[in-house]
């Protein structure tokens, strides 16, 4: 894939990071897994342990700051 | 400022994140505070608590994954 995917859960830390990432990185899809819960499994499969996180085009996961653990999001 | 600054300490987590960041973000200055120790104070003043971390052009700090705490770097 050639785009990055930014996963977040709508928390303040996530929103702040999203703002920065969208300014810095091109071709980013933004996914709110707090709302689009069907994409939680996809995020976990990508290796995401906490949000916000950015999955790079080559599949690496960059966990950014710390908003919420996946366990918190899954609830 | 218009560029971002990526601070790291040369650890494997840092090197991997650096590779990703340089691919995704334009105009990034890379600083190895493990080598350029006189820049540790600058990193701390920017709000960096662990490396690797990216300081955005507007001064926000994005802590990325987790390589080492500043306490570990300072030794």
Backbone of each chain as nested JSON, in Angstrom:
{
  "chains": [
    {"id": "A", "residues": [
      {"number": 1, "name": "UNK", "atoms": {"N": [0.857, -1.197, 0.0], "CA": [0.0, 0.0, 0.0], "C": [0.887, 1.239, 0.0]}},
      {"number": 2, "name": "UNK", "atoms": {"N": [0.366, 2.327, -0.509], "CA": [1.181, 3.536, -0.586], "C": [0.733, 4.601, 0.397]}},
      {"number": 3, "name": "UNK", "atoms": {"N": [-0.372, 4.377, 1.06], "CA": [-0.835, 5.375, 2.025], "C": [-0.574, 4.898, 3.449]}},
      {"number": 4, "name": "UNK", "atoms": {"N": [-0.607, 5.854, 4.361], "CA": [-0.504, 5.532, 5.773], "C": [-1.914, 5.533, 6.36]}},
      {"number": 5, "name": "UNK", "atoms": {"N": [-2.083, 4.822, 7.453], "CA": [-3.377, 4.819, 8.14], "C": [-3.173, 5.262, 9.576]}},
      {"number": 6, "name": "UNK", "atoms": {"N": [-3.905, 6.293, 9.976], "CA": [-3.819, 6.809, 11.347], "C": [-5.045, 6.309, 12.121]}},
      {"number": 7, "name": "UNK", "atoms": {"N": [-4.803, 5.476, 13.12], "CA": [-5.89, 4.958, 13.951], "C": [-5.97, 5.776, 15.235]}},
      {"number": 8, "name": "UNK", "atoms": {"N": [-7.16, 6.153, 15.586], "CA": [-7.32, 6.874, 16.85], "C": [-8.668, 6.521, 17.461]}},
      {"number": 9, "name": "UNK", "atoms": {"N": [-8.913, 7.062, 18.652], "CA": [-10.165, 6.738, 19.329], "C": [-10.89, 7.987, 19.803]}},
      {"number": 10, "name": "UNK", "atoms": {"N": [-10.544, 9.12, 19.224], "CA": [-11.276, 10.342, 19.532], "C": [-10.875, 11.047, 20.815]}},
      {"number": 11, "name": "UNK", "atoms": {"N": [-9.925, 10.49, 21.556], "CA": [-9.521, 11.124, 22.818], "C": [-8.689, 12.378, 22.524]}},
      {"number": 12, "name": "UNK", "atoms": {"N": [-8.534, 13.253, 23.509], "CA": [-7.796, 14.51, 23.274], "C": [-6.382, 14.291, 22.749]}},
      {"number": 13, "name": "UNK", "atoms": {"N": [-5.663, 13.302, 23.299], "CA": [-4.307, 13.018, 22.826], "C": [-4.347, 12.646, 21.345]}},
      {"number": 14, "name": "UNK", "atoms": {"N": [-5.372, 11.838, 20.988], "CA": [-5.504, 11.403, 19.591], "C": [-5.76, 12.579, 18.666]}},
      {"number": 15, "name": "UNK", "atoms": {"N": [-6.655, 13.456, 19.067], "CA": [-7.046, 14.576, 18.215], "C": [-5.854, 15.503, 17.98]}},
      {"number": 16, "name": "UNK", "atoms": {"N": [-5.078, 15.733, 19.032], "CA": [-3.9, 16.576, 18.914], "C": [-2.889, 15.94, 17.964]}},
      {"number": 17, "name": "UNK", "atoms": {"N": [-2.656, 14.644, 18.124], "CA": [-1.694, 13.947, 17.266], "C": [-2.188, 13.907, 15.826]}},
      {"number": 18, "name": "UNK", "atoms": {"N": [-3.492, 13.716, 15.649], "CA": [-4.054, 13.678, 14.299], "C": [-3.768, 14.984, 13.564]}},
      {"number": 19, "name": "UNK", "atoms": {"N": [-3.971, 16.085, 14.273], "CA": [-3.733, 17.392, 13.679], "C": [-2.295, 17.495, 13.184]}},
      {"number": 20, "name": "UNK", "atoms": {"N": [-1.355, 17.062, 14.011], "CA": [0.061, 17.14, 13.639], "C": [0.387, 16.207, 12.478]}},
      {"number": 21, "name": "UNK", "atoms": {"N": [-0.104, 14.998, 12.559], "CA": [0.211, 14.002, 11.528], "C": [-0.333, 14.438, 10.173]}},
      {"number": 22, "name": "UNK", "atoms": {"N": [-1.548, 14.958, 10.152], "CA": [-2.133, 15.369, 8.876], "C": [-1.359, 16.534, 8.266]}},
      {"number": 23, "name": "UNK", "atoms": {"N": [-0.74, 17.342, 9.109], "CA": [0.088, 18.437, 8.598], "C": [1.414, 17.944, 8.039]}},
      {"number": 24, "name": "UNK", "atoms": {"N": [1.907, 16.823, 8.569], "CA": [3.266, 16.381, 8.24], "C": [3.329, 15.283, 7.193]}},
      {"number": 25, "name": "UNK", "atoms": {"N": [2.31, 14.43, 7.168], "CA": [2.38, 13.23, 6.343], "C": [1.319, 13.288, 5.246]}},
      {"number": 26, "name": "UNK", "atoms": {"N": [1.725, 12.888, 4.054], "CA": [0.784, 12.892, 2.926], "C": [0.048, 11.562, 2.842]}},
      {"number": 27, "name": "UNK", "atoms": {"N": [-1.125, 11.6, 2.216], "CA": [-1.877, 10.378, 1.949], "C": [-2.127, 9.568, 3.21]}},
      {"number": 28, "name": "UNK", "atoms": {"N": [-2.811, 10.177, 4.159], "CA": [-3.144, 9.485, 5.4], "C": [-4.646, 9.234, 5.46]}},
      {"number": 29, "name": "UNK", "atoms": {"N": [-5.021, 7.988, 5.684], "CA": [-6.409, 7.667, 5.973], "C": [-6.59, 7.729, 7.48]}},
      {"number": 30, "name": "UNK", "atoms": {"N": [-7.631, 8.399, 7.934], "CA": [-7.888, 8.512, 9.366], "C": [-9.034, 7.585, 9.751]}},
      {"number": 31, "name": "UNK", "atoms": {"N": [-8.791, 6.734, 10.736], "CA": [-9.802, 5.777, 11.183], "C": [-10.046, 5.969, 12.673]}},
      {"number": 32, "name": "UNK", "atoms": {"N": [-11.289, 6.266, 13.038], "CA": [-11.654, 6.354, 14.452], "C": [-12.235, 5.012, 14.872]}},
      {"number": 33, "name": "UNK", "atoms": {"N": [-11.412, 4.223, 15.561], "CA": [-11.877, 2.883, 15.93], "C": [-12.842, 2.923, 17.107]}},
      {"number": 34, "name": "UNK", "atoms": {"N": [-12.991, 4.109, 17.722], "CA": [-14.024, 4.249, 18.733], "C": [-15.399, 4.273, 18.081]}},
      {"number": 35, "name": "UNK", "atoms": {"N": [-15.458, 4.828, 16.866], "CA": [-16.72, 4.873, 16.119], "C": [-16.836, 3.688, 15.16]}},
      {"number": 36, "name": "UNK", "atoms": {"N": [-15.797, 3.486, 14.363], "CA": [-15.817, 2.38, 13.396], "C": [-15.25, 1.129, 14.052]}},
      {"number": 37, "name": "UNK", "atoms": {"N": [-16.026, 0.58, 14.945], "CA": [-15.514, -0.512, 15.772], "C": [-15.221, -1.778, 14.972]}},
      {"number": 38, "name": "UNK", "atoms": {"N": [-15.821, -1.879, 13.815], "CA": [-15.534, -3.067, 12.992], "C": [-14.106, -3.04, 12.465]}},
      {"number": 39, "name": "UNK", "atoms": {"N": [-13.424, -1.922, 12.61], "CA": [-12.035, -1.857, 12.145], "C": [-11.021, -2.121, 13.266]}},
      {"number": 40, "name": "UNK", "atoms": {"N": [-11.531, -2.436, 14.455], "CA": [-10.637, -2.741, 15.579], "C": [-9.781, -3.973, 15.273]}},
      {"number": 41, "name": "UNK", "atoms": {"N": [-10.401, -5.003, 14.719], "CA": [-9.672, -6.238, 14.419], "C": [-8.548, -5.963, 13.425]}},
      {"number": 42, "name": "UNK", "atoms": {"N": [-8.853, -5.126, 12.446], "CA": [-7.842, -4.749, 11.443], "C": [-6.673, -4.022, 12.108]}},
      {"number": 43, "name": "UNK", "atoms": {"N": [-6.991, -3.129, 13.034], "CA": [-5.941, -2.381, 13.73], "C": [-5.069, -3.322, 14.557]}},
      {"number": 44, "name": "UNK", "atoms": {"N": [-5.707, -4.256, 15.224], "CA": [-4.945, -5.203, 16.038], "C": [-4.051, -6.081, 15.175]}},
      {"number": 45, "name": "UNK", "atoms": {"N": [-4.605, -6.485, 14.021], "CA": [-3.832, -7.327, 13.11], "C": [-2.606, -6.563, 12.597]}},
      {"number": 46, "name": "UNK", "atoms": {"N": [-2.731, -5.26, 12.459], "CA": [-1.613, -4.428, 12.001], "C": [-0.539, -4.292, 13.078]}},
      {"number": 47, "name": "UNK", "atoms": {"N": [-0.885, -4.679, 14.31], "CA": [0.094, -4.631, 15.391], "C": [-0.091, -3.46, 16.332]}},
      {"number": 48, "name": "UNK", "atoms": {"N": [-1.239, -2.805, 16.242], "CA": [-1.48, -1.635, 17.081], "C": [-1.828, -2.037, 18.504]}},
      {"number": 49, "name": "UNK", "atoms": {"N": [-1.085, -1.495, 19.453], "CA": [-1.296, -1.815, 20.869], "C": [-1.943, -0.669, 21.625]}},
      {"number": 50, "name": "UNK", "atoms": {"N": [-1.794, 0.534, 21.092], "CA": [-2.434, 1.689, 21.708], "C": [-2.714, 2.71, 20.616]}},
      {"number": 51, "name": "UNK", "atoms": {"N": [-3.619, 3.622, 20.904], "CA": [-3.908, 4.701, 19.968], "C": [-3.588, 6.032, 20.623]}},
      {"number": 52, "name": "UNK", "atoms": {"N": [-3.236, 7.061, 19.868], "CA": [-3.127, 7.07, 18.418], "C": [-1.899, 6.307, 17.91]}},
      {"number": 53, "name": "UNK", "atoms": {"N": [-2.024, 5.784, 16.697], "CA": [-0.906, 5.084, 16.072], "C": [-0.999, 5.276, 14.566]}},
      {"number": 54, "name": "UNK", "atoms": {"N": [0.153, 5.277, 13.945], "CA": [0.225, 5.433, 12.499], "C": [0.834, 4.173, 11.903]}},
      {"number": 55, "name": "UNK", "atoms": {"N": [0.104, 3.56, 10.965], "CA": [0.675, 2.435, 10.223], "C": [1.254, 2.999, 8.935]}},
      {"number": 56, "name": "UNK", "atoms": {"N": [2.557, 2.78, 8.734], "CA": [3.237, 3.368, 7.576], "C": [2.928, 2.544, 6.323]}},
      {"number": 57, "name": "UNK", "atoms": {"N": [3.249, 3.092, 5.146], "CA": [2.982, 2.36, 3.899], "C": [3.654, 0.986, 3.864]}},
      {"number": 58, "name": "UNK", "atoms": {"N": [4.795, 0.822, 4.552], "CA": [5.445, -0.487, 4.55], "C": [5.009, -1.366, 5.714]}},
      {"number": 59, "name": "UNK", "atoms": {"N": [3.976, -0.937, 6.423], "CA": [3.377, -1.797, 7.435], "C": [3.925, -1.662, 8.84]}},
      {"number": 60, "name": "UNK", "atoms": {"N": [4.875, -0.771, 9.045], "CA": [5.379, -0.559, 10.403], "C": [4.374, 0.245, 11.22]}},
      {"number": 61, "name": "UNK", "atoms": {"N": [4.348, -0.003, 12.498], "CA": [3.442, 0.718, 13.388], "C": [4.228, 1.726, 14.211]}},
      {"number": 62, "name": "UNK", "atoms": {"N": [3.813, 2.985, 14.127], "CA": [4.403, 4.02, 14.983], "C": [3.363, 4.397, 16.029]}},
      {"number": 63, "name": "UNK", "atoms": {"N": [3.575, 3.951, 17.256], "CA": [2.691, 4.361, 18.344], "C": [3.079, 5.775, 18.741]}},
      {"number": 64, "name": "UNK", "atoms": {"N": [2.12, 6.667, 18.783], "CA": [2.409, 8.081, 19.002], "C": [1.824, 8.528, 20.339]}},
      {"number": 65, "name": "UNK", "atoms": {"N": [2.681, 9.116, 21.157], "CA": [2.256, 9.523, 22.491], "C": [1.461, 8.4, 23.132]}},
      {"number": 66, "name": "UNK", "atoms": {"N": [0.499, 8.695, 23.952], "CA": [-0.31, 7.608, 24.49], "C": [-1.677, 8.153, 24.824]}},
      {"number": 67, "name": "UNK", "atoms": {"N": [-2.671, 7.671, 24.082], "CA": [-4.042, 8.079, 24.362], "C": [-4.76, 7.007, 25.143]}},
      {"number": 68, "name": "UNK", "atoms": {"N": [-4.849, 5.819, 24.55], "CA": [-5.584, 4.727, 25.172], "C": [-5.03, 3.4, 24.665]}},
      {"number": 69, "name": "UNK", "atoms": {"N": [-5.011, 2.428, 25.546], "CA": [-4.61, 1.087, 25.117], "C": [-5.748, 0.462, 24.326]}},
      {"number": 70, "name": "UNK", "atoms": {"N": [-5.441, -0.517, 23.52], "CA": [-6.485, -1.197, 22.77], "C": [-7.493, -1.826, 23.717]}},
      {"number": 71, "name": "UNK", "atoms": {"N": [-7.012, -2.305, 24.866], "CA": [-7.914, -2.9, 25.852], "C": [-8.958, -1.878, 26.315]}},
      {"number": 72, "name": "UNK", "atoms": {"N": [-8.525, -0.626, 26.463], "CA": [-9.462, 0.426, 26.864], "C": [-10.481, 0.707, 25.768]}},
      {"number": 73, "name": "UNK", "atoms": {"N": [-10.016, 0.676, 24.53], "CA": [-10.914, 0.972, 23.409], "C": [-11.95, -0.134, 23.249]}},
      {"number": 74, "name": "UNK", "atoms": {"N": [-11.482, -1.375, 23.387], "CA": [-12.381, -2.522, 23.231], "C": [-13.391, -2.541, 24.368]}},
      {"number": 75, "name": "UNK", "atoms": {"N": [-12.92, -2.096, 25.525], "CA": [-13.796, -1.941, 26.673], "C": [-14.318, -3.265, 27.209]}}
    ]},
    {"id": "B", "residues": [
      {"number": 1, "name": "UNK", "atoms": {"N": [9.447, 27.938, 13.45], "CA": [10.322, 27.143, 12.583], "C": [9.485, 26.34, 11.602]}},
      {"number": 2, "name": "UNK", "atoms": {"N": [10.069, 25.952, 10.477], "CA": [9.287, 25.233, 9.483], "C": [9.704, 23.778, 9.359]}},
      {"number": 3, "name": "UNK", "atoms": {"N": [10.776, 23.413, 10.018], "CA": [11.187, 22.016, 9.934], "C": [10.836, 21.275, 11.225]}},
      {"number": 4, "name": "UNK", "atoms": {"N": [10.84, 19.948, 11.098], "CA": [10.654, 19.112, 12.272], "C": [12.026, 18.637, 12.737]}},
      {"number": 5, "name": "UNK", "atoms": {"N": [12.113, 18.266, 14.008], "CA": [13.358, 17.718, 14.534], "C": [13.079, 16.353, 15.142]}},
      {"number": 6, "name": "UNK", "atoms": {"N": [13.812, 15.36, 14.681], "CA": [13.671, 14.0, 15.194], "C": [14.829, 13.724, 16.141]}},
      {"number": 7, "name": "UNK", "atoms": {"N": [14.517, 13.529, 17.411], "CA": [15.545, 13.226, 18.405], "C": [15.57, 11.726, 18.658]}},
      {"number": 8, "name": "UNK", "atoms": {"N": [16.751, 11.162, 18.676], "CA": [16.86, 9.743, 18.976], "C": [18.155, 9.502, 19.735]}},
      {"number": 9, "name": "UNK", "atoms": {"N": [18.36, 8.239, 20.118], "CA": [19.561, 7.918, 20.888], "C": [20.289, 6.723, 20.3]}},
      {"number": 10, "name": "UNK", "atoms": {"N": [19.987, 6.408, 19.041], "CA": [20.747, 5.362, 18.375], "C": [20.309, 3.938, 18.672]}},
      {"number": 11, "name": "UNK", "atoms": {"N": [19.293, 3.769, 19.513], "CA": [18.853, 2.413, 19.839], "C": [18.067, 1.816, 18.662]}},
      {"number": 12, "name": "UNK", "atoms": {"N": [17.884, 0.501, 18.656], "CA": [17.183, -0.131, 17.527], "C": [15.79, 0.442, 17.263]}},
      {"number": 13, "name": "UNK", "atoms": {"N": [15.037, 0.703, 18.327], "CA": [13.699, 1.281, 18.144], "C": [13.806, 2.641, 17.454]}},
      {"number": 14, "name": "UNK", "atoms": {"N": [14.821, 3.42, 17.879], "CA": [15.019, 4.752, 17.294], "C": [15.352, 4.659, 15.807]}},
      {"number": 15, "name": "UNK", "atoms": {"N": [16.248, 3.747, 15.472], "CA": [16.718, 3.629, 14.092], "C": [15.564, 3.234, 13.176]}},
      {"number": 16, "name": "UNK", "atoms": {"N": [14.747, 2.297, 13.645], "CA": [13.59, 1.864, 12.863], "C": [12.611, 3.022, 12.661]}},
      {"number": 17, "name": "UNK", "atoms": {"N": [12.338, 3.756, 13.724], "CA": [11.402, 4.884, 13.628], "C": [11.975, 5.982, 12.739]}},
      {"number": 18, "name": "UNK", "atoms": {"N": [13.282, 6.209, 12.824], "CA": [13.914, 7.236, 12.0], "C": [13.705, 6.937, 10.521]}},
      {"number": 19, "name": "UNK", "atoms": {"N": [13.896, 5.677, 10.17], "CA": [13.729, 5.248, 8.784], "C": [12.314, 5.587, 8.304]}},
      {"number": 20, "name": "UNK", "atoms": {"N": [11.328, 5.272, 9.124], "CA": [9.932, 5.533, 8.747], "C": [9.64, 7.028, 8.659]}},
      {"number": 21, "name": "UNK", "atoms": {"N": [10.125, 7.756, 9.644], "CA": [9.838, 9.193, 9.691], "C": [10.464, 9.915, 8.507]}},
      {"number": 22, "name": "UNK", "atoms": {"N": [11.69, 9.548, 8.17], "CA": [12.355, 10.228, 7.047], "C": [11.648, 9.934, 5.733]}},
      {"number": 23, "name": "UNK", "atoms": {"N": [10.999, 8.766, 5.658], "CA": [10.24, 8.451, 4.451], "C": [8.934, 9.233, 4.371]}},
      {"number": 24, "name": "UNK", "atoms": {"N": [8.39, 9.586, 5.534], "CA": [7.033, 10.152, 5.57], "C": [6.995, 11.671, 5.698]}},
      {"number": 25, "name": "UNK", "atoms": {"N": [7.995, 12.228, 6.362], "CA": [7.941, 13.645, 6.715], "C": [9.06, 14.403, 6.012]}},
      {"number": 26, "name": "UNK", "atoms": {"N": [8.728, 15.559, 5.497], "CA": [9.732, 16.382, 4.817], "C": [10.438, 17.312, 5.804]}},
      {"number": 27, "name": "UNK", "atoms": {"N": [11.637, 17.716, 5.427], "CA": [12.371, 18.704, 6.21], "C": [12.521, 18.311, 7.669]}},
      {"number": 28, "name": "UNK", "atoms": {"N": [13.165, 17.173, 7.869], "CA": [13.402, 16.7, 9.224], "C": [14.893, 16.784, 9.548]}},
      {"number": 29, "name": "UNK", "atoms": {"N": [15.205, 17.427, 10.648], "CA": [16.572, 17.39, 11.149], "C": [16.676, 16.221, 12.119]}},
      {"number": 30, "name": "UNK", "atoms": {"N": [17.701, 15.416, 11.974], "CA": [17.888, 14.258, 12.85], "C": [18.988, 14.559, 13.856]}},
      {"number": 31, "name": "UNK", "atoms": {"N": [18.66, 14.392, 15.129], "CA": [19.629, 14.66, 16.197], "C": [19.796, 13.414, 17.056]}},
      {"number": 32, "name": "UNK", "atoms": {"N": [21.007, 12.91, 17.149], "CA": [21.304, 11.788, 18.036], "C": [21.823, 12.352, 19.356]}},
      {"number": 33, "name": "UNK", "atoms": {"N": [20.94, 12.368, 20.347], "CA": [21.337, 12.98, 21.623], "C": [22.242, 12.048, 22.421]}},
      {"number": 34, "name": "UNK", "atoms": {"N": [22.383, 10.8, 21.947], "CA": [23.364, 9.915, 22.573], "C": [24.775, 10.364, 22.214]}},
      {"number": 35, "name": "UNK", "atoms": {"N": [24.923, 10.907, 20.986], "CA": [26.228, 11.404, 20.536], "C": [26.376, 12.898, 20.8]}},
      {"number": 36, "name": "UNK", "atoms": {"N": [25.355, 13.653, 20.372], "CA": [25.411, 15.109, 20.555], "C": [24.777, 15.473, 21.898]}},
      {"number": 37, "name": "UNK", "atoms": {"N": [25.481, 15.141, 22.94], "CA": [24.892, 15.257, 24.272], "C": [24.613, 16.697, 24.679]}},
      {"number": 38, "name": "UNK", "atoms": {"N": [25.274, 17.639, 24.014], "CA": [25.014, 19.039, 24.349], "C": [23.616, 19.465, 23.893]}},
      {"number": 39, "name": "UNK", "atoms": {"N": [22.951, 18.607, 23.119], "CA": [21.591, 18.946, 22.688], "C": [20.511, 18.303, 23.563]}},
      {"number": 40, "name": "UNK", "atoms": {"N": [20.936, 17.603, 24.603], "CA": [19.966, 16.987, 25.516], "C": [19.103, 18.052, 26.187]}},
      {"number": 41, "name": "UNK", "atoms": {"N": [19.734, 19.13, 26.617], "CA": [18.99, 20.186, 27.309], "C": [17.924, 20.787, 26.385]}},
      {"number": 42, "name": "UNK", "atoms": {"N": [18.31, 20.958, 25.123], "CA": [17.375, 21.489, 24.122], "C": [16.178, 20.547, 23.948]}},
      {"number": 43, "name": "UNK", "atoms": {"N": [16.468, 19.238, 23.921], "CA": [15.398, 18.252, 23.764], "C": [14.456, 18.284, 24.963]}},
      {"number": 44, "name": "UNK", "atoms": {"N": [15.033, 18.389, 26.139], "CA": [14.201, 18.427, 27.34], "C": [13.351, 19.687, 27.378]}},
      {"number": 45, "name": "UNK", "atoms": {"N": [13.946, 20.795, 26.947], "CA": [13.207, 22.059, 26.921], "C": [12.022, 21.971, 25.954]}},
      {"number": 46, "name": "UNK", "atoms": {"N": [12.198, 21.186, 24.885], "CA": [11.12, 21.019, 23.914], "C": [9.998, 20.146, 24.461]}},
      {"number": 47, "name": "UNK", "atoms": {"N": [10.26, 19.47, 25.585], "CA": [9.22, 18.65, 26.192], "C": [9.383, 17.156, 25.959]}},
      {"number": 48, "name": "UNK", "atoms": {"N": [10.543, 16.773, 25.471], "CA": [10.769, 15.36, 25.175], "C": [11.027, 14.568, 26.445]}},
      {"number": 49, "name": "UNK", "atoms": {"N": [10.259, 13.498, 26.612], "CA": [10.381, 12.649, 27.794], "C": [11.008, 11.308, 27.472]}},
      {"number": 50, "name": "UNK", "atoms": {"N": [10.932, 10.904, 26.209], "CA": [11.559, 9.658, 25.78], "C": [11.917, 9.799, 24.317]}},
      {"number": 51, "name": "UNK", "atoms": {"N": [12.84, 8.959, 23.873], "CA": [13.2, 8.95, 22.46], "C": [12.876, 7.579, 21.886]}},
      {"number": 52, "name": "UNK", "atoms": {"N": [12.588, 7.462, 20.59], "CA": [12.574, 8.543, 19.621], "C": [11.355, 9.466, 19.787]}},
      {"number": 53, "name": "UNK", "atoms": {"N": [11.524, 10.711, 19.38], "CA": [10.437, 11.678, 19.424], "C": [10.618, 12.686, 18.296]}},
      {"number": 54, "name": "UNK", "atoms": {"N": [9.498, 13.173, 17.811], "CA": [9.524, 14.167, 16.743], "C": [8.92, 15.466, 17.253]}},
      {"number": 55, "name": "UNK", "atoms": {"N": [9.679, 16.547, 17.137], "CA": [9.128, 17.864, 17.458], "C": [8.641, 18.479, 16.153]}},
      {"number": 56, "name": "UNK", "atoms": {"N": [7.353, 18.802, 16.1], "CA": [6.754, 19.313, 14.871], "C": [7.105, 20.774, 14.677]}},
      {"number": 57, "name": "UNK", "atoms": {"N": [6.879, 21.292, 13.454], "CA": [7.194, 22.701, 13.2], "C": [6.496, 23.659, 14.169]}},
      {"number": 58, "name": "UNK", "atoms": {"N": [5.324, 23.273, 14.666], "CA": [4.642, 24.163, 15.609], "C": [4.983, 23.864, 17.069]}},
      {"number": 59, "name": "UNK", "atoms": {"N": [5.987, 23.01, 17.276], "CA": [6.497, 22.819, 18.628], "C": [5.874, 21.691, 19.423]}},
      {"number": 60, "name": "UNK", "atoms": {"N": [4.922, 20.96, 18.815], "CA": [4.35, 19.822, 19.539], "C": [5.331, 18.648, 19.541]}},
      {"number": 61, "name": "UNK", "atoms": {"N": [5.275, 17.864, 20.576], "CA": [6.139, 16.694, 20.673], "C": [5.32, 15.441, 20.415]}},
      {"number": 62, "name": "UNK", "atoms": {"N": [5.772, 14.646, 19.453], "CA": [5.168, 13.343, 19.215], "C": [6.163, 12.282, 19.681]}},
      {"number": 63, "name": "UNK", "atoms": {"N": [5.855, 11.662, 20.821], "CA": [6.688, 10.55, 21.277], "C": [6.311, 9.331, 20.462]}},
      {"number": 64, "name": "UNK", "atoms": {"N": [7.298, 8.673, 19.864], "CA": [7.041, 7.574, 18.937], "C": [7.566, 6.269, 19.519]}},
      {"number": 65, "name": "UNK", "atoms": {"N": [6.666, 5.282, 19.563], "CA": [7.027, 3.992, 20.165], "C": [7.773, 4.241, 21.471]}},
      {"number": 66, "name": "UNK", "atoms": {"N": [8.7, 3.424, 21.838], "CA": [9.444, 3.713, 23.053], "C": [10.816, 3.088, 22.953]}},
      {"number": 67, "name": "UNK", "atoms": {"N": [11.835, 3.929, 22.894], "CA": [13.194, 3.42, 22.839], "C": [13.853, 3.531, 24.191]}},
      {"number": 68, "name": "UNK", "atoms": {"N": [13.91, 4.76, 24.693], "CA": [14.578, 4.991, 25.965], "C": [14.028, 6.26, 26.597]}},
      {"number": 69, "name": "UNK", "atoms": {"N": [13.932, 6.251, 27.913], "CA": [13.522, 7.458, 28.612], "C": [14.689, 8.433, 28.634]}},
      {"number": 70, "name": "UNK", "atoms": {"N": [14.39, 9.697, 28.812], "CA": [15.454, 10.697, 28.891], "C": [16.391, 10.369, 30.055]}},
      {"number": 71, "name": "UNK", "atoms": {"N": [15.841, 9.832, 31.132], "CA": [16.666, 9.468, 32.278], "C": [17.708, 8.427, 31.876]}},
      {"number": 72, "name": "UNK", "atoms": {"N": [17.299, 7.494, 31.015], "CA": [18.236, 6.467, 30.549], "C": [19.332, 7.087, 29.679]}},
      {"number": 73, "name": "UNK", "atoms": {"N": [18.933, 8.044, 28.833], "CA": [19.895, 8.673, 27.931], "C": [20.909, 9.498, 28.716]}},
      {"number": 74, "name": "UNK", "atoms": {"N": [20.396, 10.224, 29.705], "CA": [21.28, 11.078, 30.509], "C": [22.227, 10.214, 31.341]}},
      {"number": 75, "name": "UNK", "atoms": {"N": [21.715, 9.048, 31.751], "CA": [22.566, 8.098, 32.5], "C": [22.901, 8.614, 33.854]}}
    ]}
  ]
}
